[in-house]
Amino acid sequence: MTEKNANSDVSQSASGSTPDFEDALQRLETLVRKLEQGDLKLEEALVAFEEGVQLTRHCQTALQTAEQKVQQLIEERGTPLTKPFDQNDAED
């Protein structure tokens, strides 16, 4: 892979538009695979890492927003029906 191709591939989603959650997560997974391979030059790896941090923040914000919407939807007569997540319940 040439440097130009690698660099354009790494910065592909930096076009200014905000990706939806699924696209951001897919792009993040692609960046992680590239970084784990270790084939990127230092500058390319830093660009990929920076994009990954931005995508992670975007995904975290999207998940927090979704969680808030879910909590609002499951409220009944002003009494929340949510309970704290218990890892043991998820494993059963």
C-alpha positions as CSV (number, residue, x, y, z in Angstrom):
1,M,0.0,0.0,0.0
2,T,1.4,3.4,-0.9
3,E,1.7,6.2,1.6
4,K,-0.8,8.3,-0.3
5,N,-3.3,5.4,-0.4
6,A,-2.8,4.6,3.3
7,N,-3.2,8.2,4.4
8,S,-6.3,8.8,2.3
9,D,-7.8,5.6,3.6
10,V,-7.1,6.5,7.2
11,S,-8.6,10.0,6.9
12,Q,-11.6,8.8,4.8
13,S,-14.3,9.8,7.3
14,A,-12.7,13.2,8.2
15,S,-14.9,14.8,5.5
16,G,-16.7,16.9,8.0
17,S,-20.0,15.1,8.0
18,T,-21.1,13.3,11.2
19,P,-21.4,9.6,10.7
20,D,-24.2,7.7,12.3
21,F,-23.4,5.3,15.1
22,E,-23.1,2.2,13.0
23,D,-20.8,3.8,10.4
24,A,-18.6,5.4,13.1
25,L,-18.3,2.0,14.9
26,Q,-17.4,0.2,11.7
27,R,-14.8,2.9,10.9
28,L,-13.4,2.6,14.4
29,E,-13.0,-1.2,14.0
30,T,-11.2,-0.7,10.7
31,L,-8.8,1.8,12.3
32,V,-8.1,-0.5,15.2
33,R,-7.3,-3.4,12.8
34,K,-4.9,-1.1,10.8
35,L,-3.2,0.0,14.0
36,E,-2.9,-3.5,15.3
37,Q,-1.2,-4.6,12.0
38,G,1.6,-2.2,12.7
39,D,2.1,-1.4,9.0
40,L,1.3,2.3,9.2
41,K,4.1,4.9,9.4
42,L,4.2,6.9,12.6
43,E,2.4,9.9,11.1
44,E,-0.3,7.8,9.6
45,A,-0.7,5.9,12.9
46,L,-1.1,9.2,14.8
47,V,-3.7,10.4,12.3
48,A,-5.6,7.1,12.6
49,F,-5.4,7.2,16.4
50,E,-6.7,10.8,16.5
51,E,-9.6,9.8,14.2
52,G,-10.2,6.8,16.5
53,V,-10.4,9.0,19.6
54,Q,-12.9,11.3,17.8
55,L,-15.0,8.4,16.7
56,T,-14.9,6.9,20.2
57,R,-16.2,10.2,21.6
58,H,-18.9,10.3,19.0
59,C,-20.0,6.7,19.7
60,Q,-20.0,7.4,23.5
61,T,-22.2,10.5,23.0
62,A,-24.6,8.6,20.7
63,L,-24.9,5.8,23.3
64,Q,-25.5,8.2,26.2
65,T,-28.2,10.0,24.1
66,A,-29.9,6.6,23.3
67,E,-29.8,5.6,26.9
68,Q,-31.5,8.9,27.9
69,K,-34.2,8.3,25.3
70,V,-34.8,4.8,26.5
71,Q,-35.1,5.9,30.1
72,Q,-37.6,8.6,29.1
73,L,-39.6,6.1,27.1
74,I,-39.9,3.5,29.9
75,E,-41.0,6.0,32.5
76,E,-44.6,5.3,33.6
77,R,-46.6,8.0,35.5
78,G,-43.4,9.7,36.5
79,T,-41.9,6.6,38.1
80,P,-38.9,5.3,36.3
81,L,-39.0,1.5,35.7
82,T,-35.2,1.3,35.3
83,K,-32.9,-0.5,37.6
84,P,-29.1,-0.5,37.7
85,F,-27.4,-2.9,35.4
86,D,-26.3,-6.1,37.1
87,Q,-23.6,-8.0,35.2
88,N,-24.8,-11.3,36.8
89,D,-28.2,-10.8,35.3
90,A,-26.7,-10.4,31.8
91,E,-24.7,-13.7,32.1
92,D,-27.8,-15.8,33.0
